[in-house]
Amino acid sequence: MIHTEALTKKFAATLAVSQLNLHVNEGEVFGFLGPNGAGKTTTVRMLTSLIAPTEGQAVVNGFTVGKQDTEIRRTVGILTETPGMYDNLSAEYNLMIYAQLYEVKDPKAQVEKYLRMLGLWDRRFDEAGSFSKGMKQKLAIARALLHEPRLLFLDEPTAGLDPEASKLVRDFIEELRKEGRTIFLCTHNLDEADRLCDRIGVFKSRLLVVDTPAKLRTQLFGRKVVFHLRAAAEALAEAVRALPFAREVKIIDNKLLVTLDQPEEQNPQVIRCLVNAGADVQFVGELRHSLEDVYLQLVKNA
């Protein structure tokens, strides 16, 4: 769906995107994370053929950036961070304009479909300028989908939205995933990325890492299991440290914190070890690092 090789963009002396090698699979939600000014929006603009790369190449939907730009623009949808609408025109008329530009076969039906889907049908005759930020965002999402693109670029789709509007947008993204659409999601909302994305790429002018959120947690922090005991003692910690697979063992109050590679297989052995050493195990849980922890660690290391 998206494939880049050494994709680079320079603005005068400023290197915005450096040697980007990336592959996004069909049907996945790919999260593109990075601090402000990292080059995320510049990357999206290159991949949607809005600006030309300085070096390297990219293929989007089977079309080559810089050679088949019109075809790329026809087959992708894009939601920019600041969706521009004609504020003096109605929501319906705004979408009709874009439906005709995209040469949608039945523009009226398509406009109605997405206005209803996003809960805007009853406000279709109202001027877009009278809409709240959340409603404008939903209208912009409808605009990006009018021509039924298989690949959708979303740049901060829930930025500035209230919790209810944010949930509606997230649920809509989930529905698009179920339809088999490919979504390239730029966001600062790490909890949102954790819930929605199959894989994430952390980016700061160059690509730092690409993987699933779960694998990144394991690679950076391991998997930490908390064994809640009636009473923790150093002798119990020493017994667990003797297990060959226990990577790190700490006592915190009456809890034993153990780093394991495969908790599902190794937890029973740790429990047996503790019981044989005289411990009363009350319950067991896993300490999960957030995607924010992963992101901050990666950016700090970079």
N, C-alpha and C positions, 0 to 999 in steps of 0.2 A: 504493500500500500504506500509506504514511504521508505525510500532508501537514499541515503546521502553518503558521499565519499569526499572527505577533506573540504567540506563546504565552509567557505570563509567569506566574511564581509568586513571591509574596512571603510570607514568614513574619514577621509583625509588621513591624519596620523593615528586615528583611533581604531583599534582592533575590536570590533563588536562581537564577532563570532569567529572562533579559531578552529579550523581543521575538524569540523563536526562529522563524525562517522556514526550513523544511526540507522536502525531498521525498525520500523513499526509494522506489526503484523495486521492483517485484515481482521476486523471484528474485535480488536482489543481497545480498551480505554487506556491510553498512555498519558501519564502525568509528566509534565515538563516543569520542574521546580527550580527556583533560583532566586537570589535577591534582586531588588530593583536595580536596573542598569546592567543586568547580567547578559543581556542579549536575547532573551526569550522572544520578545515581540519582533525583533529583527529577524529571528529564525523563522517565525510564522510568516512574516511578510515575504521572505524568500521562497518558502515552500508553497505559498499561494500565488506566486508569480506577480507580486505587487512591486517588488524591487529585485534587481538582478544581483546575484552573488559576485564577489570579486574574484574568487577562485573556487575550484572544486565543482562538483556536479550533484544533482538531485533528481530523482525520479519519483513522481507523485501520481498515483492511479495509472501507472504505466506510461505516463507522459514525462518528457524531459524538460526541466526548468531551463528557460532561456531559448528553447527551440519550439516548444508546443505550449506556450503560455496561455493561449486562448482556450485550448482544450482543458488545461488544468483549472482555469477559473470557472469553466462551465461545470466541472464535476466535483468541486469542493464547496462546502459552506463555511462561512467564517463569521464569528461573533467577536467584534473588536471590544477592547476594554471600555471605549466610550462610543456606544452605538449612536450614529448620527441618523436622525429621522427628520422628516419635514414636519416641524411642529405645528404649522398652520393647517395641515391636512389631516383628515381622519385616519384612524388606524387602518381601516379597510382600504382606503385609497393609497396609503403608504405601501401596503403589501401588494396591491394591484400593480403599482408602478414597477416594483421589482419582479413580480411574476411575469410581466410582459418583457422586461429586459432579459430575463432568463429563458424566454420563449416557452413558458409552461403551457402545456396543451389545453388545460381547462383551468385558467387562472382563478376564476370565481370560486370554483369548487375547492381548489387548493387553499385559497385564502380563508374560506369558511372552515375548512378542516383544521387548520392550525390555530385560528382564533378560538374555535371551540375547545380544542385540545388544551390550550393554555389558559382557558378561562377568561378570554377577552371578548367573546362574541357579543355580550350585552353592551359593551362599550365601543363597538365597531364604528359608530358614527361620531364618536368624540374625537376632538383634535388630539394628536399625539402629544402636543405640548402640555396638555392638561393631565397627563398620566403621571403617576408616582414613579420613582426610580425603578421599583420592582416591576411595575407594569411595562415600562419602557424596555426593560431587560427582556421580559417575556416576548414583547413585540419584536425585538431584535432577533431572538432565537427563532421565532416563527419565520422571519425574513430569511434567515440562514438556511431554513429547511424547505422552503417553497418548491425548489426544483429537485427535491429528494436526493441530495448528495449522499454517496456512500461514505464519504470522508468529511468529518466536521472538525473545524478548528474553533476551540472555545478559549478566549482569553479573559480570565477572571470572570466567569459567568455569574458568580454570586457576590461579587464585590459590592459592598454597601447595601446589601439587601437585608431585610429583617428576617428573623428565623423562619417565619411561615413561608415567605417568598423563596428563601434559600432552599427549604425542603422541597418545595414544588419543583424548582429547577433540578435539584439532585434526583428526585424521583423521575423526572422527564429524561435525564441522562441515562438512568437505569433502563427505562423503556427503550431508548434508542439502542442501548447495548443488546437488549433482547432481540431487537430487529436485525442484529448483525452489523450495525454501523460501526465504523472505525472513528474513534474520537481522540483528538490530540488536545489535551487539557492543560492549559497554563493556569496555575493557581498559587496563591499564597496561603490558602486554607489547607493546612496539612492534614487535619482530621478528615476533611472532604476528600483529599487525594487518597488517604489511607482506605477510606470506605469504597471509593469508586474505581480506583485504578488497578488494572491487572499488573502493570509494571510502571515504574517511575524512572526518570532520568534526572539526576541532579546536575545543574548546569551553572557555570560561572565563566562566561566567555568560551570555555571549552567544556566538554562533557566529562564530568568527574566519575560517574558510575551509572549503570543501568541494571535494574533487577527488580524482583517483586519486593514489596515492603517487608514481607516476612523474612525473606532471605537476607535482606540488608540488615535487619535487626540482629539476626543470628550471626552474620559475618562480623558486625561491629561489637556486639555486646555478649554474644552467646545467648543461651536460654537459661534464665535463672528461675529455679524452683524454690518455693518457700515451704519448709516443713514446720508447721506449728506444733510445738511440743508443750507438755504440761510444765516441764522444767528443762531448760537447756544447760548443758555442762560441757566443758572443754573435752572431756573424755568422749562424749558423743561425737563432737566435731572431728576428733582424731580418728575415730572408727570410720567415719565417712571418708575422710581424707585418704584412708588406706585403700579405698576402692580405686581401681586403675582409671576409671572413666570420669571421676569427680575432678573437675578442673580447678574449682575454687570453692572454698567452704568458709562461711563467716557465721558468727553468732551475733544476732541482734535481738536483745531482750530474750524472750523465750522462743525465738524462731531461728531456724537454721537455713541460711541462704546458700544454695548449692548451684553452681554453674554446670550444666550438662549439655551434651550435644544432641542426645535423643531421649528426652524425658519420658516419652511414651513407653520406651523399652526399659529405661534405666530406673525410673521411679520405684517400681516394685522391689528392685534390689536394694535401693537406698532404704526403703521402709523396713525391709527384713533386717538389714544391718542395724538400724536404729533400735528396732524391737529386741534383737538379740543382745544389744548393748544395754538394755534396760530402759529405753525411752518409752514414754507414753505419747504416741503420735495422735494429735487431735484432728488435724486435717491438712491437706496439701493444696497449694495453689501455685500458679506461675506468675512471676513478676514480669509484666510486659513493658518494654520501652516504647514510647510513643514514636510516631514517624518524625515528630519535631526533634526528638533526641537524635535520631539518625541524621536528619537534615543538618542540624547545627554541628554535629560532629564532623560530617563530611565537608561542610563549608569551612569550618575551622581548620581542618587538616589541609585544605586546599590553599 
